[in-house]
Every structure is written in C-alpha cells, then in structure tokens.
C-alpha cells in the first residue's frame, strides 16, 4: 500500500518523512540552544551537530520527493503519448497518410510556439 502511494504521490510521502526528520533535527538543535542559554552549552555540542545533520537530511528527503514527483509526471506524460500513438496507429507502417498528417500538424504547432523577441512564447488564439 505504501509503495503504491509512494509511486503515485511521491511528493506527499517524501514531504511528510522530510518534515518528520527535520523536526527531530530542530528539537535536537533546540536542546543545544536551551543549554546554551543556561550557560551549559559547551558540553552539548553533539546536539547541534546531530540537529544540523538531521535538518539537512530532511531537506534532502524533501528534494528527493520533488525529483520523484517530476519523474512521475514525465512517466504519466510518456504513457499518454504512447496511448495516443497507438490510437492513431503511428506505431505501424500501414497508416503512412496518418503519419504524414500528424507530422505536418506537429510542425505547425512548433511554428506557432516559436518565441518572440523577448524570449516568451507567443499565444495564438
């Protein structure tokens, strides 16, 4: 169940885990701050090191979730393109006319999406 959820909602899963790990790091760093305010911070340096490592780990886990989400979006787009190609019959040679028409259509779209002078893509309504 967790594996399926991670595959289809990776940003949510990795964000929750990253926040959990980061909070533990902030608690450890807070422990050092409390002892430093009491004047006993010199013996608790390991708390700030441990807290810093956990905070960085939480950030890396979150960034892994962002990358996983982007990979998931790319996978869904690729699956959609393959499905559409199969519907159009672009995976076989028997529909050459359809292939040529589709390629012409793609070229027309690329012409419409060329950037204008300021680097933005012009909209055609």
C-alpha contacts under 8 A as a table, 3 or more apart, distances in Angstrom:
res1	aa1	res2	aa2	distance
1	X	4	X	5.29
1	X	5	X	6.27
2	X	5	X	5.05
2	X	6	X	5.96
3	X	6	X	5.02
3	X	7	X	6.16
4	X	7	X	5.06
4	X	8	X	6.38
5	X	8	X	5.35
5	X	9	X	5.54
5	X	10	X	7.19
5	X	13	X	7.70
6	X	9	X	5.27
6	X	10	X	4.59
6	X	13	X	6.03
7	X	10	X	5.81
7	X	72	X	7.43
8	X	72	X	7.10
9	X	12	X	5.67
9	X	13	X	6.63
9	X	69	X	7.28
10	X	13	X	5.23
10	X	14	X	6.01
10	X	65	X	5.61
10	X	66	X	7.79
10	X	68	X	6.01
10	X	69	X	5.56
11	X	14	X	5.32
11	X	15	X	5.81
11	X	62	X	7.53
11	X	65	X	4.53
11	X	66	X	5.75
11	X	68	X	7.05
11	X	69	X	5.58
12	X	15	X	5.20
12	X	16	X	6.25
12	X	65	X	7.63
13	X	16	X	5.36
13	X	17	X	6.36
13	X	65	X	7.45
14	X	17	X	5.11
14	X	18	X	5.83
14	X	61	X	6.04
14	X	62	X	5.47
14	X	64	X	7.16
14	X	65	X	4.83
15	X	18	X	5.00
15	X	19	X	5.97
15	X	61	X	7.33
15	X	62	X	5.08
15	X	65	X	6.63
16	X	19	X	5.23
16	X	20	X	6.20
17	X	20	X	5.09
17	X	21	X	6.25
17	X	58	X	7.43
17	X	61	X	7.24
17	X	62	X	7.80
18	X	21	X	5.22
18	X	22	X	5.95
18	X	57	X	7.38
18	X	58	X	4.05
18	X	59	X	6.29
18	X	60	X	7.59
18	X	61	X	5.12
18	X	62	X	5.20
19	X	22	X	4.95
19	X	23	X	5.95
19	X	58	X	6.15
19	X	62	X	7.84
20	X	23	X	5.23
20	X	24	X	6.47
20	X	58	X	7.47
21	X	24	X	5.26
21	X	25	X	6.42
21	X	54	X	6.04
21	X	55	X	6.88
21	X	57	X	7.07
21	X	58	X	5.11
22	X	25	X	4.95
22	X	26	X	6.23
22	X	54	X	5.77
22	X	55	X	4.41
22	X	56	X	7.47
22	X	57	X	7.18
22	X	58	X	4.61
22	X	59	X	7.21
23	X	26	X	4.95
23	X	27	X	6.12
23	X	55	X	7.46
24	X	27	X	5.06
24	X	28	X	6.30
24	X	51	X	7.23
24	X	54	X	6.94
24	X	55	X	7.85
25	X	28	X	5.11
25	X	29	X	6.16
25	X	50	X	6.84
25	X	51	X	3.82
25	X	52	X	6.29
25	X	53	X	7.18
25	X	54	X	4.59
25	X	55	X	4.98
26	X	29	X	4.97
26	X	30	X	5.85
26	X	51	X	5.90
26	X	52	X	7.92
26	X	55	X	6.80
27	X	30	X	4.92
27	X	31	X	6.19
27	X	51	X	7.19
28	X	31	X	5.08
28	X	32	X	6.69
28	X	47	X	5.32
28	X	48	X	6.51
28	X	50	X	6.77
28	X	51	X	4.78
29	X	32	X	5.20
29	X	33	X	6.40
29	X	47	X	5.86
29	X	48	X	4.75
29	X	49	X	7.89
29	X	50	X	7.62
29	X	51	X	4.77
29	X	52	X	7.07
30	X	33	X	4.92
30	X	34	X	6.14
31	X	34	X	5.20
31	X	35	X	6.34
31	X	47	X	6.78
32	X	35	X	5.17
32	X	36	X	5.98
32	X	41	X	6.24
32	X	44	X	6.01
32	X	45	X	6.99
32	X	47	X	5.63
32	X	48	X	5.88
33	X	36	X	4.94
33	X	37	X	6.14
33	X	41	X	7.40
34	X	37	X	5.19
34	X	38	X	6.40
34	X	41	X	8.00
35	X	38	X	5.00
35	X	39	X	6.28
35	X	40	X	5.11
35	X	41	X	4.87
35	X	44	X	7.39
36	X	39	X	5.00
36	X	40	X	5.43
36	X	41	X	3.87
36	X	42	X	7.43
37	X	40	X	7.50
37	X	41	X	7.46
38	X	41	X	7.47
40	X	43	X	6.53
40	X	44	X	7.59
41	X	44	X	5.33
41	X	45	X	6.86
42	X	45	X	6.20
44	X	47	X	5.62
44	X	48	X	7.48
45	X	48	X	5.49
45	X	49	X	6.53
46	X	49	X	5.05
46	X	50	X	5.90
47	X	50	X	5.13
47	X	51	X	5.88
48	X	51	X	4.96
48	X	52	X	5.95
49	X	52	X	5.14
49	X	53	X	6.20
50	X	53	X	5.20
50	X	54	X	6.23
51	X	54	X	5.17
51	X	55	X	6.09
52	X	55	X	5.11
52	X	56	X	6.20
53	X	56	X	5.20
53	X	57	X	6.12
54	X	57	X	4.90
54	X	58	X	6.08
55	X	58	X	5.10
55	X	59	X	6.32
56	X	59	X	5.05
56	X	60	X	6.20
57	X	60	X	5.04
57	X	61	X	6.08
58	X	61	X	5.10
58	X	62	X	6.24
59	X	62	X	5.12
59	X	63	X	6.23
60	X	63	X	4.99
60	X	64	X	6.09
61	X	64	X	5.03
61	X	65	X	6.38
62	X	65	X	5.01
62	X	66	X	6.51
63	X	66	X	4.97
63	X	67	X	6.36
64	X	67	X	5.15
64	X	68	X	6.04
65	X	68	X	4.95
65	X	69	X	6.00
66	X	69	X	5.10
66	X	70	X	6.33
67	X	70	X	5.11
67	X	71	X	6.23
68	X	71	X	5.03
68	X	72	X	6.12
69	X	72	X	4.99
69	X	73	X	6.24
70	X	73	X	5.09
70	X	74	X	6.23
71	X	74	X	5.04
71	X	75	X	6.15
72	X	75	X	4.99
72	X	76	X	6.26
73	X	76	X	5.18
73	X	77	X	6.22
74	X	77	X	5.12
74	X	78	X	6.11
75	X	78	X	5.11
75	X	79	X	6.15
76	X	79	X	5.10
76	X	80	X	6.17
77	X	80	X	5.05
77	X	81	X	6.21
78	X	81	X	5.08
78	X	82	X	6.20
79	X	82	X	5.16
79	X	83	X	6.13
80	X	83	X	5.05
80	X	84	X	6.16
81	X	84	X	5.12
81	X	85	X	6.09
82	X	85	X	5.04
82	X	86	X	6.21
83	X	86	X	5.19
83	X	87	X	6.28
84	X	87	X	4.98
84	X	88	X	6.19
85	X	88	X	5.13
85	X	89	X	5.95
85	X	90	X	5.17
85	X	91	X	6.56
86	X	89	X	4.96
86	X	90	X	6.21
86	X	91	X	6.23
87	X	90	X	7.86
88	X	98	X	7.48
89	X	92	X	6.00
89	X	95	X	6.56
89	X	98	X	7.79
90	X	93	X	7.48
90	X	95	X	7.05
90	X	98	X	7.45
90	X	99	X	5.99
92	X	95	X	6.66
93	X	96	X	5.86
95	X	98	X	5.33
95	X	99	X	6.35
96	X	99	X	4.91
96	X	100	X	6.17
97	X	100	X	5.21
97	X	101	X	6.17
98	X	101	X	5.10
98	X	102	X	6.03
99	X	102	X	5.16
99	X	103	X	6.13
100	X	103	X	5.09
100	X	104	X	6.15
101	X	104	X	5.12
101	X	105	X	6.20
102	X	105	X	4.97
102	X	106	X	6.23
103	X	106	X	5.02
103	X	107	X	6.23
104	X	107	X	5.08
104	X	108	X	6.26
105	X	108	X	5.11
105	X	109	X	6.32
106	X	109	X	5.10
106	X	110	X	6.26
107	X	110	X	5.07
107	X	111	X	6.26
108	X	111	X	5.09
108	X	112	X	6.36
109	X	112	X	5.11
109	X	113	X	6.25
110	X	113	X	5.09
110	X	114	X	6.42
111	X	114	X	5.60
112	X	122	X	7.51
112	X	123	X	7.79
112	X	124	X	7.00
113	X	121	X	5.69
113	X	122	X	6.39
113	X	123	X	7.46
114	X	121	X	5.98
114	X	122	X	7.09
115	X	118	X	7.58
115	X	119	X	5.39
115	X	120	X	5.15
115	X	121	X	4.21
115	X	122	X	6.12
116	X	119	X	5.72
116	X	120	X	5.85
116	X	121	X	6.12
116	X	122	X	6.18
117	X	120	X	7.47
